């Protein structure tokens, strides 16, 4: 089930009001609201913890929407973010561990908006009318955009300075279809979050059409390697890139106190 209604919570405020309220970061109002939620019942006969519904896992999943006008949200500070879900009797519903912590961030194409998803395998008790979300959401935003020119030699294992990152060229292969000619991957020990945009150009400065091939990470704890890949409409042995990145970042701490349920 989905809820189309919400209450708004305040950013950097010590007073929480019901209904439509907002607070200000700089000159702009910043809002949090519940985007939707779903509840799935457990299948008591399943030895693998599956749900009765084939469309969702058992438990409660919630999407929290944020809008920070004119900000560029780069990532979620998972270590500082602390949100809890509670039933209306005060019982806490423990959040489930995901791939990288208890929260999953999904950014819009224009990253002043996005979703923070969380889930618990616990099902709210019968008779529960409201679920409360309380705590702090901490977003990392970019400051001071800078653009540099980078020469990329497409040779596996080649090291280079890719904007703010020490990167290494990884696997190189054939593209998946026209107009692209080649795919390549780059990896770094730091995330690519601070990079706002990349434009590939040829030796004459003409834009080379490109497409993102995806991103990922692997490792544990503080030993993580991050990667990104691209397809490019060129089969040259080297290519130039205009890399725009944020030289500074700041954290935005968003205190949150929301309630949601059917009928709101």
N, C-alpha and C positions, 0 to 999 in steps of 0.2 A: 504494500500500500504506500501511496505517496501523499505527501502533504504539500499543498500549493500556498499555504499561508506561513507567515513567519513573524518573529519579533526581531527588532534590530538592537544590537548592543553597541556600547560606546567604546571608542578608541581613546586611550590615555585619559580615562575618566574614572572618578571614584564613586560616581552616582549612577545607578542603573534605573532607567525608566522603561515602562512597558510601551508597546506599540511603536510608532514611527519616531525614533530619535536618532540623532547622529552627532558625531563629534568631529573635530577638525585637526588635521595634520597639515601644517603650513596653512594654505588658504583653501584647502579642499576638504570636503566631508568624506569620511571613510566609513564604510558600513560592513557589518557582518550579518548574515542571515542564513537560516536553514534552507538549503536548496531542495532537499528531499531526503527521504529515509525509507527503508524497507525492513520488514520483519519476516523471517522464515522459520517455520516450525520444524523441530527435529523429527526424524523418522525413528521411532522407538525400536523398530525391528532391524535397523541398519547397524552392522558391526563396525562400519567405517565412519560413522558420524555424519552420514548424509541427511539431507532434508527431505520433507514430504514434497516440497515444490522442486520441480526440475529446473526452475528458472533462477533460483537463488540459494545461497548457503544458509544453513540454520543460524539464527542469531539476529542481531540488529546491526544494520549498516547505515551510517549517516554521512551526508555530504554537506559541508559547511562552505558557503559561498562568501568570498570577500571581494570588495571593490575599493581600491586605493587610487583615486583619480590622479593622473599625471605621474604616477610612480612606475618604475620598472621592477617588478618583483622577480628576483633571480632564483630564490630557493626558500626552503623552510628550514629554520634553525631547529632541528629535531631534538637537540640536547636541551634547549631552553623551553621549547613548547611543552606545555603541561595542561591538557584538557581532560576532564573526567565526565562521564555520563552517569546520571543518577535517576533512579525511579522517584516518584513523588513521595515515597515514604522515606527517602534519604539513602536507600540501599545503592551502593556503587556497582556499576556494571563494568568489570575489568576489560580494558581494551586488549585486543588481540595483536600479537606481534606480526608485522608485515615484513616485506623484504628488507626495509631499512628503517626499522622503528615502528611506532604505533600509528603513523600517519602517512598518507600518500598525497602528494601535491600534483595537481593537474592545472597547468597554466593555459589561459586563453592565448590566441595568436597575438593579441595586444595584452601584454602581461601585467596590466594594472588590475586584471580580474582573474579569478581562478577558483578552484575547489580544493578543499582539504577533506579527504575521506578518512573515516575511521570505522572500525567495526568491533563488536563484541560477540562472542559465541553464546553469551547468556541471553535468554529470552526474557523480556519484561514479564513480571508476575501478572497473573490474571487480575483484572480490576485496575491496573495502572492506567491513569488518565493522562499523565504528563511525564515527559522525560526532560530533565535539566542537563544542560551542558555548561560547565563552569571551568574557569582557568584562564590561561594566557596562551594566545597564539603569537608566535614570534616569526616574522617574515624578514628575509634579507633582501634589501633593495639596492640598486646600483646608483652610483654617483660619478660625475666627471667622465663623460664619454671621450675616448681617444681613438684615433684611427692610425694604424701603422701598415706599411707595406712589407710583405713577407715573401721570400722566395722559397718554394717547396720543391726540393729535388725528390722525384718519385722513385725512391729506392728503399726497399725494405731495410729497416734498422737505422735509417738516416735520422740523426738528431737535429732539432732546430728550435728556435725561439718562435713560438706561435702566439703573438700578442703577449699576454702576461704569463704564458705557460711554457715550461720546458717540455717539449713533446718529441715523440718518436714516430716516424712513418711505419705503419704496419703493413698488413696484407694488401697487395695490389692485384686487381683482376679485371676481367672484361665486364663491361656494363650490361644491364639487363635488356636494353632496347634503345632504339633511336630516340633522340639525337645523340645519346650519350655513348662515349667510346670506352671509358675506363672508370673503375671504382678504386678507391683507396681509403685506408683507415689511418687514423692517428690516435695515439694514446698518451696519457699523462698521469702523473701521480696526484694531480689536482683536478677538480671538476672543471668542466667547460662553462659553468654557469655565468661567469662574468663576461663572456663574449656575447655581444648583442647581435652582430651580423658579420657575415663573411661574403665577399664578392671576389670571384675568381676572374682573372684577366690574363690575356696572352701577352707575348713579348712586345706587341705594339700597343698595349693598353686597352684593347677591345675586350668587352665583357664576354666571358665564357659561360655558357648556360650550365647550370648545375642543379643538383637535387640532393637533399639530405638522404642518406642511406640508413639513418638511425643512430642510436647511441646506447651505451650500456656501461656497466661497471662490474668488477669482480674482485673478491678479496674479503678480508674480515678485519674488524676493528679499525686501527689506523693504517693498515696496509691494504689500500684499495687502489686499483688501477682503473681509470676512466677512459672511455674511448668514444670516438665519433667517426662516422664514415660518410663519404660523398660519392655521387656519380658526376662526372664532368664530360662535357661535349668536346673533348680534346684527347688526343693520344700522344701528346708531347711528353718528353722525359722530365720536364720540370714545368711548373706553373706558378704564377704570382697570385697573391691573395691580398685583398684589402681587409684587414681584420679590425673591426670596431669593438672596443671592449671598455668596461667600466674600471677605472683605476682605483676607485674607492667603493666600499660597501658600508651600509648602515643596517642596524636591526630595528625593526618596528615592532614594539611589544603591544599586542592588542588584548586588553582584558575582555573577557567574554562571560556573559551570564544570559543564557537563552533558555526558553521553554518551548517544547513543541509536542504536538499530538493531534489526533483527529479532531476536526471541528474548529481548529484555530484559523 
